[in-house]
Structure formats: C-alpha cells, structure tokens
C-alpha cells in the first residue's frame, strides 16, 4: 500500500526531503500561490500550524503556478513574500505542477486517494488541501474555499 512515505519533495535550493521522515506527523499538504484570492489563507495555515505543531502537526506548502499564473516568482521570492506578509514559518517546497503530465507524483497519489467533487481527480485551483494521518494515509481533501481554521476539528481528531 502506498503512503506519503513513498515520496520525496524538493526544497528551494534543490535539497530532497524523504517524506518517510514525516511518518508519525499529521500533515496538511497544500498547493499555494501568492497572487490568488485565497492567498490570505497563508495566515490561517500559519495559525493552525503554530497551534498544533507541538502535538505533531505540520503544514507543507507547495507553490504552484498552474492556475491563472498566480505564482510567477522564484523560490526565494515566494518564501520572502510569505514571511513578510503572513509570518509563514511552515516549510514551503519547490514550485510544482499538481495537474497534467508534469504533475508531482505526490499530488497524483493524493488526488487518486481523495478525489474531489463528483469523483474528479484534477485539482481545480490554488489552496486545495490534503490531510494526511500519522501513518501517511490521505484522510480527506478540502476545497480551496475551505478555510484552514475550519479544518482544525479534523486535525484534532488525528493528533
């Protein structure tokens, strides 16, 4: 059975992270963008991250430029924007595609495990969120409009 432990993620600068290191941690994996109507959710993501980090929770942000070209910057620019405007301290990965032939294998797996509305696998927009349990399984997919604070009760059940 596939879990998040079977994947890697790339940090800005090219360092690979083996996501098996995240087993035992509840994760919220999010495709993000800096110039989107949902960009203020960075604030909510950071608040949820800080509230539960000491209980074994982490947010992983994956910038994506596939929706309206709303994440045009490079890794350093994205990271700086998030820190300055939203105080983001959770990890931001290298920019990825979440749909199409160049999609991140991690996102392909999460989409298959938790299809969207009407069984659709495609991610429709920025700030689609996937909740992963401590064993590395996808528990639930959340729509871009779902505010991070509203997900807190589901996070608490897994902690």
CNS distance restraints for C-alpha pairs under 8 A (distance, minus, plus):
assign (resid   2 and name CA) (resid   6 and name CA) 6.41 0.50 0.50
assign (resid   3 and name CA) (resid   7 and name CA) 7.98 0.50 0.50
assign (resid   3 and name CA) (resid 135 and name CA) 7.54 0.50 0.50
assign (resid   3 and name CA) (resid 136 and name CA) 4.93 0.50 0.50
assign (resid   3 and name CA) (resid 137 and name CA) 5.38 0.50 0.50
assign (resid   3 and name CA) (resid 138 and name CA) 7.87 0.50 0.50
assign (resid   4 and name CA) (resid  19 and name CA) 6.14 0.50 0.50
assign (resid   4 and name CA) (resid  20 and name CA) 6.66 0.50 0.50
assign (resid   4 and name CA) (resid  23 and name CA) 7.85 0.50 0.50
assign (resid   4 and name CA) (resid 106 and name CA) 7.43 0.50 0.50
assign (resid   4 and name CA) (resid 136 and name CA) 4.82 0.50 0.50
assign (resid   4 and name CA) (resid 137 and name CA) 6.62 0.50 0.50
assign (resid   5 and name CA) (resid  18 and name CA) 7.26 0.50 0.50
assign (resid   5 and name CA) (resid  19 and name CA) 5.02 0.50 0.50
assign (resid   5 and name CA) (resid  20 and name CA) 3.66 0.50 0.50
assign (resid   5 and name CA) (resid  21 and name CA) 7.33 0.50 0.50
assign (resid   5 and name CA) (resid  22 and name CA) 7.36 0.50 0.50
assign (resid   5 and name CA) (resid  23 and name CA) 6.78 0.50 0.50
assign (resid   5 and name CA) (resid 136 and name CA) 6.38 0.50 0.50
assign (resid   6 and name CA) (resid  19 and name CA) 7.09 0.50 0.50
assign (resid   6 and name CA) (resid  20 and name CA) 6.71 0.50 0.50
assign (resid   7 and name CA) (resid  18 and name CA) 6.52 0.50 0.50
assign (resid   7 and name CA) (resid  19 and name CA) 5.68 0.50 0.50
assign (resid   7 and name CA) (resid  20 and name CA) 7.38 0.50 0.50
assign (resid   7 and name CA) (resid 105 and name CA) 7.50 0.50 0.50
assign (resid   7 and name CA) (resid 106 and name CA) 6.14 0.50 0.50
assign (resid   8 and name CA) (resid  16 and name CA) 6.40 0.50 0.50
assign (resid   8 and name CA) (resid  17 and name CA) 5.38 0.50 0.50
assign (resid   8 and name CA) (resid  18 and name CA) 4.56 0.50 0.50
assign (resid   8 and name CA) (resid  19 and name CA) 5.23 0.50 0.50
assign (resid   8 and name CA) (resid 106 and name CA) 7.75 0.50 0.50
assign (resid   9 and name CA) (resid  16 and name CA) 5.68 0.50 0.50
assign (resid   9 and name CA) (resid  17 and name CA) 5.17 0.50 0.50
assign (resid   9 and name CA) (resid  18 and name CA) 6.74 0.50 0.50
assign (resid   9 and name CA) (resid  19 and name CA) 6.92 0.50 0.50
assign (resid   9 and name CA) (resid  93 and name CA) 6.89 0.50 0.50
assign (resid   9 and name CA) (resid  94 and name CA) 7.79 0.50 0.50
assign (resid  10 and name CA) (resid  14 and name CA) 5.76 0.50 0.50
assign (resid  10 and name CA) (resid  15 and name CA) 5.67 0.50 0.50
assign (resid  10 and name CA) (resid  16 and name CA) 4.54 0.50 0.50
assign (resid  10 and name CA) (resid  17 and name CA) 6.10 0.50 0.50
assign (resid  10 and name CA) (resid  93 and name CA) 5.83 0.50 0.50
assign (resid  10 and name CA) (resid  94 and name CA) 5.45 0.50 0.50
assign (resid  11 and name CA) (resid  15 and name CA) 5.20 0.50 0.50
assign (resid  11 and name CA) (resid  16 and name CA) 6.20 0.50 0.50
assign (resid  11 and name CA) (resid  17 and name CA) 7.15 0.50 0.50
assign (resid  11 and name CA) (resid  92 and name CA) 7.12 0.50 0.50
assign (resid  11 and name CA) (resid  93 and name CA) 4.51 0.50 0.50
assign (resid  11 and name CA) (resid  94 and name CA) 5.02 0.50 0.50
assign (resid  12 and name CA) (resid  75 and name CA) 5.61 0.50 0.50
assign (resid  12 and name CA) (resid  76 and name CA) 7.39 0.50 0.50
assign (resid  12 and name CA) (resid  92 and name CA) 7.78 0.50 0.50
assign (resid  12 and name CA) (resid  93 and name CA) 5.98 0.50 0.50
assign (resid  12 and name CA) (resid  94 and name CA) 4.81 0.50 0.50
assign (resid  13 and name CA) (resid  94 and name CA) 7.92 0.50 0.50
assign (resid  14 and name CA) (resid  94 and name CA) 7.70 0.50 0.50
assign (resid  17 and name CA) (resid  21 and name CA) 7.93 0.50 0.50
assign (resid  19 and name CA) (resid  23 and name CA) 7.44 0.50 0.50
assign (resid  22 and name CA) (resid  27 and name CA) 7.98 0.50 0.50
assign (resid  22 and name CA) (resid 134 and name CA) 7.97 0.50 0.50
assign (resid  22 and name CA) (resid 136 and name CA) 7.77 0.50 0.50
assign (resid  23 and name CA) (resid 134 and name CA) 5.56 0.50 0.50
assign (resid  23 and name CA) (resid 135 and name CA) 5.75 0.50 0.50
assign (resid  23 and name CA) (resid 136 and name CA) 5.81 0.50 0.50
assign (resid  24 and name CA) (resid  56 and name CA) 7.35 0.50 0.50
assign (resid  24 and name CA) (resid 133 and name CA) 7.91 0.50 0.50
assign (resid  24 and name CA) (resid 134 and name CA) 4.25 0.50 0.50
assign (resid  24 and name CA) (resid 135 and name CA) 6.20 0.50 0.50
assign (resid  24 and name CA) (resid 136 and name CA) 7.79 0.50 0.50
assign (resid  25 and name CA) (resid  56 and name CA) 4.97 0.50 0.50
assign (resid  25 and name CA) (resid  57 and name CA) 5.53 0.50 0.50
assign (resid  25 and name CA) (resid  58 and name CA) 6.95 0.50 0.50
assign (resid  25 and name CA) (resid 133 and name CA) 7.05 0.50 0.50
assign (resid  25 and name CA) (resid 134 and name CA) 4.79 0.50 0.50
assign (resid  25 and name CA) (resid 135 and name CA) 7.96 0.50 0.50
assign (resid  26 and name CA) (resid  56 and name CA) 6.19 0.50 0.50
assign (resid  26 and name CA) (resid  57 and name CA) 4.70 0.50 0.50
assign (resid  26 and name CA) (resid  58 and name CA) 6.37 0.50 0.50
assign (resid  26 and name CA) (resid 131 and name CA) 7.45 0.50 0.50
assign (resid  26 and name CA) (resid 132 and name CA) 5.72 0.50 0.50
assign (resid  26 and name CA) (resid 133 and name CA) 4.86 0.50 0.50
assign (resid  26 and name CA) (resid 134 and name CA) 4.96 0.50 0.50
assign (resid  26 and name CA) (resid 136 and name CA) 7.99 0.50 0.50
assign (resid  26 and name CA) (resid 155 and name CA) 7.44 0.50 0.50
assign (resid  26 and name CA) (resid 158 and name CA) 6.83 0.50 0.50
assign (resid  26 and name CA) (resid 159 and name CA) 6.86 0.50 0.50
assign (resid  27 and name CA) (resid  57 and name CA) 5.83 0.50 0.50
assign (resid  27 and name CA) (resid  58 and name CA) 5.01 0.50 0.50
assign (resid  27 and name CA) (resid  59 and name CA) 5.68 0.50 0.50
assign (resid  27 and name CA) (resid  60 and name CA) 7.09 0.50 0.50
assign (resid  27 and name CA) (resid 130 and name CA) 7.96 0.50 0.50
assign (resid  27 and name CA) (resid 131 and name CA) 5.82 0.50 0.50
assign (resid  27 and name CA) (resid 132 and name CA) 4.94 0.50 0.50
assign (resid  27 and name CA) (resid 133 and name CA) 6.65 0.50 0.50
assign (resid  27 and name CA) (resid 134 and name CA) 7.77 0.50 0.50
assign (resid  28 and name CA) (resid  57 and name CA) 7.99 0.50 0.50
assign (resid  28 and name CA) (resid  58 and name CA) 6.45 0.50 0.50
assign (resid  28 and name CA) (resid  59 and name CA) 4.76 0.50 0.50
assign (resid  28 and name CA) (resid  60 and name CA) 6.24 0.50 0.50
assign (resid  28 and name CA) (resid 129 and name CA) 6.48 0.50 0.50
assign (resid  28 and name CA) (resid 130 and name CA) 5.58 0.50 0.50
assign (resid  28 and name CA) (resid 131 and name CA) 4.67 0.50 0.50
assign (resid  28 and name CA) (resid 132 and name CA) 6.26 0.50 0.50
assign (resid  29 and name CA) (resid  59 and name CA) 5.97 0.50 0.50
assign (resid  29 and name CA) (resid  60 and name CA) 4.87 0.50 0.50
assign (resid  29 and name CA) (resid  61 and name CA) 6.11 0.50 0.50
assign (resid  29 and name CA) (resid  62 and name CA) 7.50 0.50 0.50
assign (resid  29 and name CA) (resid 129 and name CA) 5.64 0.50 0.50
assign (resid  29 and name CA) (resid 130 and name CA) 5.13 0.50 0.50
assign (resid  29 and name CA) (resid 131 and name CA) 6.54 0.50 0.50
assign (resid  29 and name CA) (resid 132 and name CA) 7.67 0.50 0.50
assign (resid  30 and name CA) (resid  59 and name CA) 7.54 0.50 0.50
assign (resid  30 and name CA) (resid  60 and name CA) 6.32 0.50 0.50
assign (resid  30 and name CA) (resid  61 and name CA) 5.05 0.50 0.50
assign (resid  30 and name CA) (resid  62 and name CA) 6.00 0.50 0.50
assign (resid  30 and name CA) (resid 127 and name CA) 5.63 0.50 0.50
assign (resid  30 and name CA) (resid 128 and name CA) 5.77 0.50 0.50
assign (resid  30 and name CA) (resid 129 and name CA) 4.54 0.50 0.50
assign (resid  30 and name CA) (resid 130 and name CA) 6.51 0.50 0.50
assign (resid  31 and name CA) (resid  61 and name CA) 5.98 0.50 0.50
assign (resid  31 and name CA) (resid  62 and name CA) 4.67 0.50 0.50
assign (resid  31 and name CA) (resid  63 and name CA) 5.54 0.50 0.50
assign (resid  31 and name CA) (resid  64 and name CA) 6.01 0.50 0.50
assign (resid  31 and name CA) (resid  98 and name CA) 7.65 0.50 0.50
assign (resid  31 and name CA) (resid 126 and name CA) 5.67 0.50 0.50
assign (resid  31 and name CA) (resid 127 and name CA) 5.10 0.50 0.50
assign (resid  31 and name CA) (resid 128 and name CA) 5.96 0.50 0.50
assign (resid  31 and name CA) (resid 129 and name CA) 7.00 0.50 0.50
assign (resid  32 and name CA) (resid  39 and name CA) 7.47 0.50 0.50
assign (resid  32 and name CA) (resid  61 and name CA) 6.16 0.50 0.50
assign (resid  32 and name CA) (resid  62 and name CA) 5.73 0.50 0.50
assign (resid  32 and name CA) (resid  63 and name CA) 4.50 0.50 0.50
assign (resid  32 and name CA) (resid  64 and name CA) 5.92 0.50 0.50
assign (resid  32 and name CA) (resid  71 and name CA) 7.90 0.50 0.50
assign (resid  32 and name CA) (resid 126 and name CA) 5.43 0.50 0.50
assign (resid  32 and name CA) (resid 127 and name CA) 5.15 0.50 0.50
assign (resid  33 and name CA) (resid  39 and name CA) 6.29 0.50 0.50
assign (resid  33 and name CA) (resid  63 and name CA) 5.54 0.50 0.50
assign (resid  33 and name CA) (resid  64 and name CA) 6.06 0.50 0.50
assign (resid  33 and name CA) (resid  65 and name CA) 6.95 0.50 0.50
assign (resid  33 and name CA) (resid  70 and name CA) 5.70 0.50 0.50
assign (resid  33 and name CA) (resid  71 and name CA) 4.80 0.50 0.50
assign (resid  33 and name CA) (resid 126 and name CA) 6.22 0.50 0.50
assign (resid  33 and name CA) (resid 127 and name CA) 7.50 0.50 0.50
assign (resid  34 and name CA) (resid  39 and name CA) 5.65 0.50 0.50
assign (resid  34 and name CA) (resid  70 and name CA) 6.31 0.50 0.50
assign (resid  34 and name CA) (resid  71 and name CA) 5.48 0.50 0.50
assign (resid  34 and name CA) (resid  78 and name CA) 7.03 0.50 0.50
assign (resid  34 and name CA) (resid  81 and name CA) 7.52 0.50 0.50
assign (resid  34 and name CA) (resid  82 and name CA) 7.68 0.50 0.50
assign (resid  35 and name CA) (resid  39 and name CA) 6.42 0.50 0.50
assign (resid  35 and name CA) (resid  70 and name CA) 4.76 0.50 0.50
assign (resid  35 and name CA) (resid  71 and name CA) 6.26 0.50 0.50
assign (resid  36 and name CA) (resid  70 and name CA) 5.79 0.50 0.50
assign (resid  36 and name CA) (resid 126 and name CA) 7.40 0.50 0.50
assign (resid  38 and name CA) (resid 126 and name CA) 7.36 0.50 0.50
assign (resid  38 and name CA) (resid 127 and name CA) 6.84 0.50 0.50
assign (resid  38 and name CA) (resid 144 and name CA) 7.25 0.50 0.50
assign (resid  38 and name CA) (resid 145 and name CA) 7.34 0.50 0.50
assign (resid  39 and name CA) (resid 127 and name CA) 7.98 0.50 0.50
assign (resid  40 and name CA) (resid  44 and name CA) 7.50 0.50 0.50
assign (resid  40 and name CA) (resid  86 and name CA) 7.83 0.50 0.50
assign (resid  41 and name CA) (resid  45 and name CA) 6.06 0.50 0.50
assign (resid  41 and name CA) (resid 127 and name CA) 7.89 0.50 0.50
assign (resid  41 and name CA) (resid 147 and name CA) 6.69 0.50 0.50
assign (resid  41 and name CA) (resid 148 and name CA) 6.95 0.50 0.50
assign (resid  42 and name CA) (resid  46 and name CA) 6.09 0.50 0.50
assign (resid  42 and name CA) (resid  82 and name CA) 7.41 0.50 0.50
assign (resid  42 and name CA) (resid  86 and name CA) 6.16 0.50 0.50
assign (resid  42 and name CA) (resid  88 and name CA) 7.08 0.50 0.50
assign (resid  43 and name CA) (resid  47 and name CA) 6.27 0.50 0.50
assign (resid  43 and name CA) (resid  86 and name CA) 5.30 0.50 0.50
assign (resid  43 and name CA) (resid  87 and name CA) 7.50 0.50 0.50
assign (resid  43 and name CA) (resid  88 and name CA) 7.49 0.50 0.50
assign (resid  44 and name CA) (resid  48 and name CA) 6.16 0.50 0.50
assign (resid  44 and name CA) (resid 147 and name CA) 7.09 0.50 0.50
assign (resid  44 and name CA) (resid 148 and name CA) 5.39 0.50 0.50
assign (resid  44 and name CA) (resid 149 and name CA) 6.10 0.50 0.50
assign (resid  45 and name CA) (resid  49 and name CA) 6.02 0.50 0.50
assign (resid  45 and name CA) (resid  59 and name CA) 7.22 0.50 0.50
assign (resid  45 and name CA) (resid 148 and name CA) 5.55 0.50 0.50
assign (resid  45 and name CA) (resid 149 and name CA) 7.67 0.50 0.50
assign (resid  46 and name CA) (resid  50 and name CA) 6.09 0.50 0.50
assign (resid  46 and name CA) (resid  86 and name CA) 7.69 0.50 0.50
assign (resid  46 and name CA) (resid  87 and name CA) 7.35 0.50 0.50
assign (resid  46 and name CA) (resid  88 and name CA) 5.71 0.50 0.50
assign (resid  46 and name CA) (resid  89 and name CA) 7.02 0.50 0.50
assign (resid  46 and name CA) (resid  90 and name CA) 6.89 0.50 0.50
assign (resid  47 and name CA) (resid  51 and name CA) 6.07 0.50 0.50
assign (resid  48 and name CA) (resid  52 and name CA) 6.28 0.50 0.50
assign (resid  48 and name CA) (resid 148 and name CA) 6.81 0.50 0.50
assign (resid  48 and name CA) (resid 149 and name CA) 6.53 0.50 0.50
assign (resid  48 and name CA) (resid 152 and name CA) 7.00 0.50 0.50
assign (resid  49 and name CA) (resid  53 and name CA) 5.47 0.50 0.50
assign (resid  49 and name CA) (resid  57 and name CA) 6.74 0.50 0.50
assign (resid  49 and name CA) (resid  58 and name CA) 5.91 0.50 0.50
assign (resid  49 and name CA) (resid  59 and name CA) 6.11 0.50 0.50
assign (resid  49 and name CA) (resid  90 and name CA) 7.05 0.50 0.50
assign (resid  50 and name CA) (resid  54 and name CA) 7.83 0.50 0.50
assign (resid  52 and name CA) (resid  56 and name CA) 6.80 0.50 0.50
assign (resid  52 and name CA) (resid  57 and name CA) 5.48 0.50 0.50
assign (resid  52 and name CA) (resid  58 and name CA) 7.78 0.50 0.50
assign (resid  53 and name CA) (resid  57 and name CA) 4.62 0.50 0.50
assign (resid  53 and name CA) (resid  58 and name CA) 5.94 0.50 0.50
assign (resid  55 and name CA) (resid 159 and name CA) 6.58 0.50 0.50
assign (resid  56 and name CA) (resid 159 and name CA) 6.95 0.50 0.50
assign (resid  57 and name CA) (resid 159 and name CA) 7.50 0.50 0.50
assign (resid  58 and name CA) (resid  90 and name CA) 7.09 0.50 0.50
assign (resid  59 and name CA) (resid  90 and name CA) 5.88 0.50 0.50
assign (resid  59 and name CA) (resid  91 and name CA) 6.96 0.50 0.50
assign (resid  60 and name CA) (resid  90 and name CA) 6.62 0.50 0.50
assign (resid  60 and name CA) (resid  91 and name CA) 5.47 0.50 0.50
assign (resid  60 and name CA) (resid  92 and name CA) 6.12 0.50 0.50
assign (resid  60 and name CA) (resid  93 and name CA) 7.22 0.50 0.50
assign (resid  61 and name CA) (resid  90 and name CA) 7.55 0.50 0.50
assign (resid  61 and name CA) (resid  91 and name CA) 6.25 0.50 0.50
assign (resid  61 and name CA) (resid  92 and name CA) 4.60 0.50 0.50
assign (resid  61 and name CA) (resid  93 and name CA) 6.04 0.50 0.50
assign (resid  62 and name CA) (resid  92 and name CA) 5.94 0.50 0.50
assign (resid  62 and name CA) (resid  93 and name CA) 5.12 0.50 0.50
assign (resid  62 and name CA) (resid  94 and name CA) 6.56 0.50 0.50
assign (resid  62 and name CA) (resid  95 and name CA) 5.97 0.50 0.50
assign (resid  62 and name CA) (resid  96 and name CA) 6.48 0.50 0.50
assign (resid  63 and name CA) (resid  71 and name CA) 6.75 0.50 0.50
assign (resid  63 and name CA) (resid  78 and name CA) 7.98 0.50 0.50
assign (resid  63 and name CA) (resid  92 and name CA) 7.25 0.50 0.50
assign (resid  63 and name CA) (resid  93 and name CA) 6.94 0.50 0.50
assign (resid  63 and name CA) (resid  94 and name CA) 6.81 0.50 0.50
assign (resid  63 and name CA) (resid  95 and name CA) 4.63 0.50 0.50
assign (resid  63 and name CA) (resid  96 and name CA) 6.33 0.50 0.50
assign (resid  64 and name CA) (resid  70 and name CA) 7.91 0.50 0.50
assign (resid  64 and name CA) (resid  71 and name CA) 6.00 0.50 0.50
assign (resid  64 and name CA) (resid  95 and name CA) 5.40 0.50 0.50
assign (resid  64 and name CA) (resid  96 and name CA) 5.30 0.50 0.50
assign (resid  64 and name CA) (resid  97 and name CA) 5.86 0.50 0.50
assign (resid  64 and name CA) (resid  98 and name CA) 7.19 0.50 0.50
assign (resid  64 and name CA) (resid 126 and name CA) 7.40 0.50 0.50
assign (resid  65 and name CA) (resid  69 and name CA) 4.86 0.50 0.50
assign (resid  65 and name CA) (resid  70 and name CA) 5.63 0.50 0.50
assign (resid  65 and name CA) (resid  71 and name CA) 4.50 0.50 0.50
assign (resid  65 and name CA) (resid  72 and name CA) 6.15 0.50 0.50
assign (resid  65 and name CA) (resid  95 and name CA) 7.56 0.50 0.50
assign (resid  65 and name CA) (resid  96 and name CA) 7.71 0.50 0.50
assign (resid  65 and name CA) (resid  97 and name CA) 7.27 0.50 0.50
assign (resid  66 and name CA) (resid  70 and name CA) 7.62 0.50 0.50
assign (resid  66 and name CA) (resid  71 and name CA) 8.00 0.50 0.50
assign (resid  66 and name CA) (resid  97 and name CA) 6.52 0.50 0.50
assign (resid  66 and name CA) (resid  98 and name CA) 7.68 0.50 0.50
assign (resid  66 and name CA) (resid  99 and name CA) 7.94 0.50 0.50
assign (resid  67 and name CA) (resid 125 and name CA) 5.96 0.50 0.50
assign (resid  67 and name CA) (resid 126 and name CA) 6.65 0.50 0.50
assign (resid  71 and name CA) (resid  78 and name CA) 7.88 0.50 0.50
assign (resid  73 and name CA) (resid  77 and name CA) 5.74 0.50 0.50
assign (resid  73 and name CA) (resid  78 and name CA) 5.97 0.50 0.50
assign (resid  74 and name CA) (resid  78 and name CA) 6.16 0.50 0.50
assign (resid  74 and name CA) (resid  95 and name CA) 7.99 0.50 0.50
assign (resid  75 and name CA) (resid  79 and name CA) 6.12 0.50 0.50
assign (resid  75 and name CA) (resid  94 and name CA) 6.31 0.50 0.50
assign (resid  75 and name CA) (resid  95 and name CA) 7.03 0.50 0.50
assign (resid  76 and name CA) (resid  80 and name CA) 6.08 0.50 0.50
assign (resid  77 and name CA) (resid  81 and name CA) 6.09 0.50 0.50
assign (resid  78 and name CA) (resid  82 and name CA) 6.23 0.50 0.50
assign (resid  79 and name CA) (resid  83 and name CA) 6.20 0.50 0.50
assign (resid  79 and name CA) (resid  92 and name CA) 6.99 0.50 0.50
assign (resid  80 and name CA) (resid  84 and name CA) 5.98 0.50 0.50
assign (resid  81 and name CA) (resid  85 and name CA) 5.86 0.50 0.50
assign (resid  81 and name CA) (resid  86 and name CA) 7.88 0.50 0.50
assign (resid  82 and name CA) (resid  86 and name CA) 5.36 0.50 0.50
assign (resid  82 and name CA) (resid  87 and name CA) 6.39 0.50 0.50
assign (resid  82 and name CA) (resid  88 and name CA) 5.47 0.50 0.50
assign (resid  83 and name CA) (resid  87 and name CA) 4.31 0.50 0.50
assign (resid  83 and name CA) (resid  88 and name CA) 4.72 0.50 0.50
assign (resid  83 and name CA) (resid  89 and name CA) 6.98 0.50 0.50
assign (resid  84 and name CA) (resid  88 and name CA) 7.93 0.50 0.50
assign (resid  96 and name CA) (resid 103 and name CA) 7.03 0.50 0.50
assign (resid  96 and name CA) (resid 104 and name CA) 6.27 0.50 0.50
assign (resid  97 and name CA) (resid 102 and name CA) 6.20 0.50 0.50
assign (resid  97 and name CA) (resid 103 and name CA) 4.55 0.50 0.50
assign (resid  97 and name CA) (resid 104 and name CA) 5.91 0.50 0.50
assign (resid  98 and name CA) (resid 102 and name CA) 7.91 0.50 0.50
assign (resid  98 and name CA) (resid 103 and name CA) 4.64 0.50 0.50
assign (resid  98 and name CA) (resid 104 and name CA) 5.80 0.50 0.50
assign (resid  98 and name CA) (resid 107 and name CA) 5.65 0.50 0.50
assign (resid  98 and name CA) (resid 108 and name CA) 7.18 0.50 0.50
assign (resid  98 and name CA) (resid 123 and name CA) 6.93 0.50 0.50
assign (resid  99 and name CA) (resid 103 and name CA) 4.90 0.50 0.50
assign (resid  99 and name CA) (resid 104 and name CA) 7.84 0.50 0.50
assign (resid  99 and name CA) (resid 107 and name CA) 7.88 0.50 0.50
assign (resid  99 and name CA) (resid 108 and name CA) 7.53 0.50 0.50
assign (resid  99 and name CA) (resid 122 and name CA) 6.23 0.50 0.50
assign (resid  99 and name CA) (resid 123 and name CA) 6.63 0.50 0.50
assign (resid 103 and name CA) (resid 107 and name CA) 6.88 0.50 0.50
assign (resid 103 and name CA) (resid 108 and name CA) 6.68 0.50 0.50
assign (resid 104 and name CA) (resid 108 and name CA) 6.36 0.50 0.50
assign (resid 105 and name CA) (resid 109 and name CA) 6.15 0.50 0.50
assign (resid 106 and name CA) (resid 110 and name CA) 6.26 0.50 0.50
assign (resid 107 and name CA) (resid 111 and name CA) 5.96 0.50 0.50
assign (resid 108 and name CA) (resid 112 and name CA) 6.29 0.50 0.50
assign (resid 109 and name CA) (resid 113 and name CA) 6.21 0.50 0.50
assign (resid 110 and name CA) (resid 114 and name CA) 6.06 0.50 0.50
assign (resid 110 and name CA) (resid 130 and name CA) 7.17 0.50 0.50
assign (resid 110 and name CA) (resid 138 and name CA) 6.47 0.50 0.50
assign (resid 111 and name CA) (resid 115 and name CA) 5.30 0.50 0.50
assign (resid 111 and name CA) (resid 116 and name CA) 7.58 0.50 0.50
assign (resid 111 and name CA) (resid 121 and name CA) 5.11 0.50 0.50
assign (resid 111 and name CA) (resid 122 and name CA) 6.88 0.50 0.50
assign (resid 111 and name CA) (resid 123 and name CA) 7.51 0.50 0.50
assign (resid 112 and name CA) (resid 121 and name CA) 6.11 0.50 0.50
assign (resid 113 and name CA) (resid 138 and name CA) 6.30 0.50 0.50
assign (resid 114 and name CA) (resid 121 and name CA) 7.74 0.50 0.50
assign (resid 114 and name CA) (resid 138 and name CA) 6.79 0.50 0.50
assign (resid 114 and name CA) (resid 139 and name CA) 7.51 0.50 0.50
assign (resid 114 and name CA) (resid 140 and name CA) 6.11 0.50 0.50
assign (resid 114 and name CA) (resid 141 and name CA) 5.68 0.50 0.50
assign (resid 115 and name CA) (resid 119 and name CA) 5.03 0.50 0.50
assign (resid 115 and name CA) (resid 120 and name CA) 5.45 0.50 0.50
assign (resid 115 and name CA) (resid 121 and name CA) 4.75 0.50 0.50
assign (resid 115 and name CA) (resid 122 and name CA) 7.85 0.50 0.50
assign (resid 115 and name CA) (resid 141 and name CA) 7.31 0.50 0.50
assign (resid 116 and name CA) (resid 120 and name CA) 4.90 0.50 0.50
assign (resid 116 and name CA) (resid 121 and name CA) 5.84 0.50 0.50
assign (resid 116 and name CA) (resid 122 and name CA) 7.44 0.50 0.50
assign (resid 116 and name CA) (resid 123 and name CA) 7.60 0.50 0.50
assign (resid 116 and name CA) (resid 141 and name CA) 6.96 0.50 0.50
assign (resid 116 and name CA) (resid 143 and name CA) 7.90 0.50 0.50
assign (resid 123 and name CA) (resid 128 and name CA) 6.89 0.50 0.50
assign (resid 124 and name CA) (resid 128 and name CA) 7.78 0.50 0.50
assign (resid 125 and name CA) (resid 144 and name CA) 6.49 0.50 0.50
assign (resid 126 and name CA) (resid 144 and name CA) 6.19 0.50 0.50
assign (resid 127 and name CA) (resid 143 and name CA) 7.37 0.50 0.50
assign (resid 127 and name CA) (resid 144 and name CA) 4.60 0.50 0.50
assign (resid 127 and name CA) (resid 145 and name CA) 7.77 0.50 0.50
assign (resid 128 and name CA) (resid 141 and name CA) 7.34 0.50 0.50
assign (resid 128 and name CA) (resid 142 and name CA) 5.84 0.50 0.50
assign (resid 128 and name CA) (resid 143 and name CA) 5.10 0.50 0.50
assign (resid 128 and name CA) (resid 144 and name CA) 4.54 0.50 0.50
assign (resid 129 and name CA) (resid 141 and name CA) 5.72 0.50 0.50
assign (resid 129 and name CA) (resid 142 and name CA) 4.94 0.50 0.50
assign (resid 129 and name CA) (resid 143 and name CA) 6.64 0.50 0.50
assign (resid 129 and name CA) (resid 144 and name CA) 7.08 0.50 0.50
assign (resid 130 and name CA) (resid 138 and name CA) 6.74 0.50 0.50
assign (resid 130 and name CA) (resid 139 and name CA) 7.46 0.50 0.50
assign (resid 130 and name CA) (resid 140 and name CA) 5.82 0.50 0.50
assign (resid 130 and name CA) (resid 141 and name CA) 4.57 0.50 0.50
assign (resid 130 and name CA) (resid 142 and name CA) 6.28 0.50 0.50
assign (resid 131 and name CA) (resid 138 and name CA) 5.91 0.50 0.50
assign (resid 131 and name CA) (resid 139 and name CA) 5.50 0.50 0.50
assign (resid 131 and name CA) (resid 140 and name CA) 5.32 0.50 0.50
assign (resid 131 and name CA) (resid 141 and name CA) 6.47 0.50 0.50
assign (resid 131 and name CA) (resid 155 and name CA) 7.71 0.50 0.50
assign (resid 132 and name CA) (resid 136 and name CA) 5.73 0.50 0.50
assign (resid 132 and name CA) (resid 137 and name CA) 5.31 0.50 0.50
assign (resid 132 and name CA) (resid 138 and name CA) 4.50 0.50 0.50
assign (resid 132 and name CA) (resid 139 and name CA) 5.54 0.50 0.50
assign (resid 132 and name CA) (resid 140 and name CA) 7.48 0.50 0.50
assign (resid 133 and name CA) (resid 137 and name CA) 5.45 0.50 0.50
assign (resid 133 and name CA) (resid 138 and name CA) 6.58 0.50 0.50
assign (resid 133 and name CA) (resid 139 and name CA) 6.42 0.50 0.50
assign (resid 133 and name CA) (resid 158 and name CA) 6.29 0.50 0.50
assign (resid 134 and name CA) (resid 158 and name CA) 7.49 0.50 0.50
assign (resid 142 and name CA) (resid 146 and name CA) 6.11 0.50 0.50
assign (resid 146 and name CA) (resid 150 and name CA) 6.77 0.50 0.50
assign (resid 146 and name CA) (resid 151 and name CA) 7.55 0.50 0.50
assign (resid 147 and name CA) (resid 151 and name CA) 6.94 0.50 0.50
assign (resid 148 and name CA) (resid 152 and name CA) 6.85 0.50 0.50
assign (resid 151 and name CA) (resid 155 and name CA) 6.43 0.50 0.50
assign (resid 152 and name CA) (resid 156 and name CA) 6.12 0.50 0.50
assign (resid 153 and name CA) (resid 157 and name CA) 6.45 0.50 0.50
assign (resid 154 and name CA) (resid 158 and name CA) 6.83 0.50 0.50
assign (resid 155 and name CA) (resid 159 and name CA) 6.47 0.50 0.50
